[in-house]
Amino acid sequence: MRLLVPLLLTALASACATRPDGGGASEQVAAAALTWRAAYDSRDPSRITALYASDAVLWGTTAKTMASSPAAIAEYFKDAAARPSARVSFGEQNVRVYGDVAVNTGYYTFSGVRDGQPTQRPARYTLVFRKQDGKWLIVDHHSSYVP
């Protein structure tokens, strides 16, 4: 047992040291996703759309078409305030960082109230971020309800 603990600690330290981003960028990207959640929960369309790069593409959870311009993304979120109780909570996130591009894949759950009843709809997502001027912006966002 005396040898096992140092061996495990050495293995853990080695695994942490070999993370491609040193750990910092992954946490920044996870934080950027939580910033998106806070913007979504605010129900403020301009706050939400400000997190998307000018060349971003959004395939929204309820969209019938892909939004591939700032105007189209703004159109998708324009009625956010009409559902003031709508919220989203993140479950598992899997963040991978490749230089100034990062992919965050996982699931989230949309909740709210419809017809006076609480609702929950689990969905899966992929958020692709690109670091621009020190800020992680969304360049691709795909979301779909879990069947």
C-alpha positions as CSV (number, residue, x, y, z in Angstrom):
1,M,0.0,0.0,0.0
2,R,2.9,2.4,0.8
3,L,4.1,2.1,-2.8
4,L,0.7,2.2,-4.3
5,V,-0.2,5.7,-3.1
6,P,2.9,7.4,-4.5
7,L,2.5,5.5,-7.7
8,L,-1.1,6.6,-8.1
9,L,-0.2,10.2,-7.3
10,T,2.6,10.2,-9.8
11,A,0.2,8.7,-12.5
12,L,-2.4,11.4,-11.7
13,A,0.1,14.2,-11.9
14,S,1.4,12.8,-15.2
15,A,-2.1,12.6,-16.6
16,C,-2.8,16.2,-15.7
17,A,0.5,17.4,-17.1
18,T,-0.3,15.9,-20.5
19,R,-3.6,17.7,-21.0
20,P,-3.2,19.4,-24.4
21,D,-4.4,22.8,-23.0
22,G,-2.8,22.6,-19.6
23,G,-6.4,22.6,-18.1
24,G,-7.1,26.3,-18.5
25,A,-8.7,26.4,-21.9
26,S,-11.1,23.5,-21.1
27,E,-12.3,25.4,-18.0
28,Q,-12.7,28.6,-20.0
29,V,-14.8,26.8,-22.6
30,A,-17.0,25.1,-20.0
31,A,-17.4,28.6,-18.4
32,A,-18.4,30.0,-21.8
33,A,-21.1,27.4,-22.1
34,L,-22.4,28.4,-18.6
35,T,-22.3,32.0,-19.8
36,W,-24.6,30.9,-22.7
37,R,-26.8,29.3,-20.2
38,A,-27.1,32.5,-18.1
39,A,-27.9,34.5,-21.2
40,Y,-30.5,31.9,-22.3
41,D,-32.0,32.0,-18.8
42,S,-32.1,35.8,-18.9
43,R,-34.5,35.6,-21.9
44,D,-32.8,38.6,-23.4
45,P,-32.2,37.9,-27.2
46,S,-29.4,40.4,-27.6
47,R,-27.5,38.9,-24.6
48,I,-27.9,35.4,-26.1
49,T,-26.9,36.4,-29.7
50,A,-23.9,38.4,-28.5
51,L,-22.2,35.0,-27.6
52,Y,-22.2,33.9,-31.3
53,A,-19.4,34.8,-33.7
54,S,-20.4,36.8,-36.9
55,D,-19.9,33.6,-39.0
56,A,-21.7,31.3,-36.6
57,V,-24.2,28.6,-37.6
58,L,-27.1,27.5,-35.3
59,W,-29.2,24.4,-35.8
60,G,-31.6,25.2,-33.0
61,T,-33.5,22.6,-31.0
62,T,-36.9,23.7,-32.4
63,A,-35.6,25.1,-35.7
64,K,-37.0,23.9,-39.0
65,T,-34.0,25.5,-40.8
66,M,-30.4,26.3,-40.0
67,A,-29.5,29.8,-39.0
68,S,-26.3,30.8,-40.8
69,S,-26.1,34.6,-40.3
70,P,-26.3,37.0,-37.3
71,A,-29.8,38.1,-38.5
72,A,-31.0,34.5,-38.7
73,I,-29.6,33.7,-35.2
74,A,-31.3,36.8,-33.9
75,E,-34.6,35.7,-35.5
76,Y,-34.3,32.3,-33.8
77,F,-34.0,33.9,-30.4
78,K,-36.3,36.9,-31.0
79,D,-39.2,35.6,-29.0
80,A,-37.2,34.4,-26.0
81,A,-38.9,36.9,-23.6
82,A,-42.3,35.4,-24.5
83,R,-41.4,32.4,-22.4
84,P,-40.1,34.1,-19.2
85,S,-40.0,30.8,-17.2
86,A,-37.8,28.9,-19.8
87,R,-34.5,27.8,-18.4
88,V,-31.7,25.4,-19.3
89,S,-29.5,23.3,-17.1
90,F,-26.4,21.5,-18.2
91,G,-25.6,17.9,-17.5
92,E,-22.5,16.2,-18.6
93,Q,-20.1,18.3,-20.7
94,N,-17.2,16.8,-22.8
95,V,-14.8,19.6,-23.7
96,R,-11.9,19.2,-26.2
97,V,-9.6,22.0,-27.1
98,Y,-7.6,22.2,-30.3
99,G,-5.7,25.5,-30.2
100,D,-8.1,28.4,-30.7
101,V,-11.0,26.0,-31.5
102,A,-12.9,23.9,-28.9
103,V,-15.8,21.5,-29.0
104,N,-18.2,21.0,-26.1
105,T,-20.6,18.1,-26.5
106,G,-23.1,17.0,-23.9
107,Y,-26.7,17.2,-22.8
108,Y,-28.9,19.8,-21.2
109,T,-32.4,20.0,-20.1
110,F,-34.9,22.7,-21.0
111,S,-37.5,23.5,-18.4
112,G,-40.4,25.9,-18.1
113,V,-44.1,26.1,-17.6
114,R,-46.7,25.3,-20.3
115,D,-50.4,25.5,-19.7
116,G,-49.7,26.0,-16.0
117,Q,-47.7,22.8,-15.8
118,P,-43.9,22.4,-15.3
119,T,-42.1,20.9,-18.2
120,Q,-38.7,19.3,-18.8
121,R,-37.3,18.3,-22.2
122,P,-33.8,16.7,-22.3
123,A,-31.7,17.6,-25.3
124,R,-28.2,16.9,-26.6
125,Y,-25.9,19.6,-28.0
126,T,-22.6,20.3,-29.6
127,L,-21.2,23.8,-29.2
128,V,-18.1,24.7,-31.2
129,F,-16.2,27.7,-29.9
130,R,-13.4,29.8,-31.4
131,K,-11.2,32.1,-29.3
132,Q,-11.4,35.6,-30.7
133,D,-9.8,38.6,-29.1
134,G,-9.4,36.6,-25.8
135,K,-13.0,35.5,-25.7
136,W,-14.5,32.1,-26.6
137,L,-17.4,32.7,-29.1
138,I,-19.8,30.1,-30.5
139,V,-19.2,29.4,-34.2
140,D,-21.4,26.3,-34.4
141,H,-24.3,25.2,-32.2
142,H,-26.4,22.1,-32.8
143,S,-29.1,21.0,-30.4
144,S,-31.8,18.3,-30.7
145,Y,-34.3,16.8,-28.3
146,V,-33.5,13.4,-27.0
147,P,-35.9,11.0,-28.7
